Amino acid sequence: MPNKTVTIVGAGLGSLATALRLSYKGYDVHIIEKQSNAGGRLNILKQDGFTFDVGPSFFSMSYEFHELFNSIGEPIPFELNELNPLYTVNIAGSDRVFQIYKDLDKLAEEFKGIEDDFEAKARKYLKGAKEIFHDTEYKVVKKNFDSILQFLLSMATVPLKHLPKLFRTFWEELERHFDSEEVKIIFSLVAFFLGATPFNTPSVYNLLNYTELEHDGYWNVKGGMYKIVEGILPLLEKKGVKITYNTEIVSAQYNNDTLTSLTDNNGKVYASDLFVVNADAAWFRGKFLNRPKFTEEKLDKLEWTLAPFTIYIGVKGKIDGIHHHNYFLGDNFRDYADTIFRSTVTPKKPYYYVNVASKSNANCAPEGCENLFILCPVPDRRVKPDWSDAETLANEIIEDLGERVGFDIKNNILTKVVYTPEDWQKMFNLYKGSGLGLAHGLNQIGAFRPSNKDEKLKNLYYVGASTVPGTGLPIVVIGSKLVLERIEDEHPLV
């Protein structure tokens, strides 16, 4: 009797991890990908001798990658590199560049003269963050839910001491522990650059500070982040997984409670026993399954993460005044955060992140050159649909960066690519250009998030940022395990 067949839509990390798990269990897997290569947002850009990470440039919870490959009996096929320092922060108007270390002794030196008794305050703050991380890890994140009631019952087993954090914002929690604006701003960046702001993010997410500063830190991959994808693909080939590139799914066919097939842009039909969708779980339900709950009008009312505005620059010369991972902020953090979600115009004096992979991966740039990946979180296309002013924003960021690092970047550019939210939407079918999918407010987590199991079709599942457990590389790897658990339970191999 032949194995059960699984068709997976999209070849992002969630899809690749799911395909690994399923194929090693014996399922017959076929991936269909719109782009000419795998990876989704975890992608690579090569131009004029420079190589850039397109999307994610580092991650936390590295042990989830170890779990993935241990689960299939394979060694991890790429080399992890722990960041130290984690990143640097440059705040406009300050004569200090803060280097953020996991070592609290070193970190305390960075805030000397700014935050009295920093180390003791930080240890107390991180103790609370650690407790909420471990008290919710297996009750909220690493668990499937079949109903809101089941989710609420699981939440009810979380210690009551965490309850007040549900009613405070991330920023309010920081204000309970620290006095200086600099410390509060830097500790809240983990929320800001994940597509939200600390002023509208629940304080329970201070657990992210624990993951970065104490638990596991931040990691990247030797040779570039795309090595993750390049390491997975041979393992999929080894297990007979087929990937069809340059092919976009345009419609779905179903009969009663069963998805029977998908049709691509060339009219080819893909029938299968099971289907896993790595496209945005909310968008797919509306566009392909015509679900009333996921119409464009209703999707627009949900909370989405900020959109990415990204610049990839190859520069002649070495830039001494910059590190591998850097945040460049203005002097109006609260005002900027309050307006960024609803601004219909290009942000003035934008906040941005810069990754200079050539600082640790020499092969990313020609000799004597640097490669710069710049990410500026901006409003999604619900708010700002027109990005004809993209070049103006890109030039403003480049000029500001050059001034702040003391290097004439503008006149030393050898290659340059700019992706607007419109480009991100077209490339990866991101809803209205939202970079990380649905946000993680309390009404959009667990069973309140689009489920990884379809509500009506018994053989359709979802993996990726906008389903459970949420966004981020290690989180979608966890999501692949949750999908495997559902499929093995509901459609076991005979």
Backbone hydrogen bonds, N-H to C=O, Kabsch-Sander energy under -0.5 kcal/mol:
donor,donor_aa,acceptor,acceptor_aa,energy
6,V,28,D,-3.1
7,T,274,L,-2.5
8,I,6,V,-0.5
8,I,30,H,-3.0
9,V,276,V,-2.7
10,G,8,I,-0.7
10,G,32,I,-3.3
13,L,39,G,-0.6
16,L,12,G,-2.7
17,A,13,L,-2.8
18,T,14,G,-2.0
19,A,15,S,-2.9
20,L,16,L,-2.1
21,R,17,A,-2.3
22,L,18,T,-2.7
23,S,19,A,-2.6
24,Y,20,L,-2.0
25,K,21,R,-0.8
25,K,22,L,-0.5
26,G,22,L,-0.8
26,G,23,S,-0.6
27,Y,22,L,-2.4
28,D,4,K,-2.6
29,V,27,Y,-0.8
30,H,6,V,-2.6
31,I,242,K,-3.2
32,I,8,I,-2.8
33,E,31,I,-0.5
33,E,244,T,-3.2
39,G,11,A,-3.3
42,L,39,G,-2.2
43,N,41,R,-1.8
45,L,52,F,-2.3
47,Q,50,F,-2.4
50,F,47,Q,-2.1
51,T,364,C,-2.6
52,F,45,L,-2.8
54,V,43,N,-2.2
54,V,52,F,-0.5
59,F,219,W,-2.2
64,E,61,M,-2.1
65,F,62,S,-1.4
66,H,62,S,-1.2
67,E,63,Y,-2.5
68,L,64,E,-1.9
69,F,65,F,-2.1
70,N,66,H,-2.7
71,S,67,E,-2.2
72,I,68,L,-0.6
72,I,69,F,-0.6
73,G,70,N,-1.2
74,E,69,F,-2.6
80,L,78,F,-0.6
81,N,220,N,-2.9
83,L,218,Y,-2.9
86,L,100,I,-2.7
87,Y,100,I,-0.8
88,T,325,H,-2.0
89,V,98,F,-2.5
90,N,327,Y,-3.1
91,I,89,V,-0.6
91,I,96,R,-0.6
92,A,90,N,-0.5
92,A,329,L,-2.2
94,S,91,I,-2.2
98,F,89,V,-2.3
98,F,96,R,-0.6
100,I,87,Y,-2.9
100,I,98,F,-0.6
101,Y,99,Q,-0.7
104,L,102,K,-0.6
107,L,103,D,-2.5
108,A,104,L,-2.4
109,E,105,D,-1.2
110,E,106,K,-1.3
111,F,107,L,-1.1
112,K,109,E,-1.1
114,I,111,F,-2.2
115,E,111,F,-2.3
118,F,115,E,-1.0
121,K,117,D,-1.9
122,A,118,F,-3.1
123,R,119,E,-2.4
124,K,120,A,-1.9
125,Y,121,K,-2.5
126,L,122,A,-3.0
127,K,123,R,-1.7
128,G,124,K,-1.5
129,A,125,Y,-1.8
130,K,126,L,-2.8
131,E,127,K,-2.0
132,I,128,G,-2.0
133,F,129,A,-1.8
134,H,130,K,-2.4
135,D,131,E,-2.1
136,T,132,I,-0.9
136,T,133,F,-0.6
137,E,133,F,-1.5
140,V,136,T,-2.5
141,V,136,T,-1.3
142,K,137,E,-2.6
143,K,141,V,-0.7
151,F,147,S,-1.9
152,L,148,I,-2.8
153,L,149,L,-2.4
154,S,150,Q,-1.8
155,M,151,F,-2.6
156,A,152,L,-1.8
157,T,154,S,-1.4
158,V,155,M,-1.7
162,H,159,P,-1.8
163,L,160,L,-1.9
165,K,162,H,-1.4
166,L,163,L,-1.9
167,F,164,P,-1.4
168,R,165,K,-0.7
170,F,201,T,-3.0
171,W,198,P,-2.3
173,E,169,T,-2.1
174,L,170,F,-1.9
175,E,171,W,-2.3
176,R,172,E,-0.9
176,R,173,E,-0.5
177,H,174,L,-1.4
178,F,174,L,-2.7
184,K,180,S,-1.8
185,I,181,E,-2.7
186,I,182,E,-2.5
187,F,183,V,-2.7
188,S,184,K,-1.3
189,L,185,I,-0.6
189,L,186,I,-1.0
191,A,188,S,-1.3
192,F,188,S,-1.9
193,F,189,L,-2.7
194,L,191,A,-1.2
195,G,192,F,-1.2
196,A,191,A,-1.7
200,N,197,T,-1.5
203,S,165,K,-0.9
203,S,168,R,-2.6
204,V,165,K,-0.6
205,Y,202,P,-1.8
206,N,203,S,-2.1
207,L,204,V,-1.4
208,L,205,Y,-1.8
209,N,206,N,-1.1
210,Y,206,N,-1.0
211,T,207,L,-1.9
212,E,208,L,-1.8
213,L,209,N,-2.7
214,E,210,Y,-2.0
215,H,210,Y,-3.3
216,D,211,T,-1.7
217,G,211,T,-2.0
219,W,59,F,-2.8
220,N,81,N,-2.3
222,K,79,E,-2.6
224,G,221,V,-2.3
227,K,224,G,-1.7
228,I,225,M,-1.9
230,E,226,Y,-2.6
231,G,227,K,-1.7
232,I,228,I,-1.6
233,L,229,V,-2.4
235,L,231,G,-0.6
235,L,232,I,-0.6
236,L,232,I,-1.9
237,E,233,L,-2.5
238,K,234,P,-2.3
239,K,235,L,-1.1
240,G,237,E,-1.7
241,V,236,L,-2.7
242,K,29,V,-1.7
244,T,31,I,-3.0
245,Y,243,I,-0.6
246,N,35,Q,-2.6
247,T,33,E,-2.6
250,V,263,T,-3.1
251,S,263,T,-1.4
253,Q,261,S,-2.9
255,N,258,T,-3.0
258,T,255,N,-1.8
260,T,253,Q,-2.1
260,T,258,T,-0.6
261,S,253,Q,-1.8
262,L,270,Y,-1.6
263,T,251,S,-2.5
264,D,268,K,-2.6
265,N,248,E,-1.6
267,G,264,D,-2.0
270,Y,262,L,-3.3
271,A,269,V,-0.6
272,S,260,T,-1.0
274,L,5,T,-2.2
275,F,459,N,-2.4
276,V,7,T,-2.4
277,V,461,Y,-2.8
278,N,9,V,-2.8
278,N,276,V,-0.6
284,F,280,D,-2.8
285,R,281,A,-1.2
286,G,282,A,-1.5
287,K,283,W,-2.9
288,F,284,F,-2.5
289,L,284,F,-0.9
289,L,285,R,-0.6
290,N,286,G,-0.7
291,R,285,R,-1.8
294,F,291,R,-1.9
295,T,292,P,-1.0
299,L,295,T,-3.0
300,D,296,E,-2.4
301,K,297,E,-0.5
301,K,298,K,-0.7
302,L,299,L,-1.4
304,W,302,L,-0.6
305,T,437,G,-2.6
306,L,195,G,-1.2
307,A,378,V,-2.9
309,F,376,C,-1.2
310,T,308,P,-0.5
310,T,419,Y,-2.4
311,I,374,I,-2.4
312,Y,417,V,-3.0
313,I,311,I,-0.5
313,I,372,L,-2.9
314,G,415,T,-2.7
315,V,313,I,-0.5
315,V,370,E,-3.0
316,K,412,N,-3.0
317,G,368,G,-2.1
320,D,318,K,-0.8
322,I,319,I,-0.7
326,N,354,V,-2.1
327,Y,88,T,-2.4
328,F,352,Y,-3.2
329,L,90,N,-3.0
329,L,327,Y,-0.5
336,Y,332,N,-2.9
337,A,333,F,-2.7
338,D,334,R,-2.3
339,T,335,D,-1.3
340,I,336,Y,-1.9
341,F,337,A,-0.5
342,R,339,T,-0.8
343,S,339,T,-1.1
352,Y,328,F,-2.3
353,Y,375,L,-2.8
354,V,326,N,-3.0
355,N,373,F,-2.9
356,V,324,H,-2.7
356,V,354,V,-0.5
357,A,355,N,-0.7
358,S,371,N,-0.6
359,K,356,V,-2.0
360,S,357,A,-1.7
361,N,357,A,-2.6
364,C,361,N,-2.1
365,A,362,A,-1.3
369,C,366,P,-1.7
370,E,315,V,-2.1
372,L,313,I,-3.2
373,F,355,N,-2.6
374,I,311,I,-3.2
374,I,372,L,-0.6
375,L,353,Y,-2.8
376,C,309,F,-2.7
378,V,307,A,-2.9
381,R,432,K,-3.6
383,V,380,D,-1.3
384,K,380,D,-2.5
387,W,385,P,-0.6
390,A,387,W,-1.4
393,L,389,D,-1.7
394,A,390,A,-2.6
395,N,391,E,-2.5
396,E,392,T,-2.0
397,I,393,L,-2.3
398,I,394,A,-2.5
399,E,395,N,-2.5
400,D,396,E,-2.3
401,L,397,I,-2.9
402,G,398,I,-2.3
403,E,399,E,-2.1
404,R,400,D,-2.0
405,V,401,L,-1.7
406,G,402,G,-0.8
407,F,402,G,-2.1
409,I,407,F,-2.0
412,N,409,I,-2.1
413,I,410,K,-0.7
414,L,314,G,-3.7
415,T,314,G,-1.3
417,V,312,Y,-2.1
419,Y,310,T,-2.8
420,T,418,V,-0.5
424,W,420,T,-2.3
425,Q,421,P,-2.3
426,K,422,E,-2.1
427,M,423,D,-2.9
428,F,424,W,-2.2
429,N,425,Q,-1.5
430,L,424,W,-0.7
433,G,430,L,-2.2
434,S,431,Y,-2.5
435,G,306,L,-1.9
439,A,303,E,-2.7
444,Q,441,G,-2.5
445,I,442,L,-0.6
448,F,445,I,-2.4
449,R,446,G,-1.7
454,D,460,L,-2.5
458,K,257,D,-2.8
458,K,456,K,-0.7
460,L,457,L,-1.4
461,Y,275,F,-2.3
462,Y,452,N,-2.3
463,V,277,V,-2.3
467,T,464,G,-1.0
468,V,450,P,-0.6
476,V,472,G,-2.3
477,V,473,L,-1.5
478,I,474,P,-2.0
479,G,475,I,-2.2
480,S,476,V,-1.7
481,K,477,V,-1.2
482,L,478,I,-1.9
483,V,479,G,-2.1
484,L,480,S,-2.1
485,E,481,K,-2.3
486,R,482,L,-1.8
487,I,483,V,-2.6
488,E,484,L,-3.0
489,D,485,E,-1.7
490,E,486,R,-2.7
491,H,487,I,-3.3
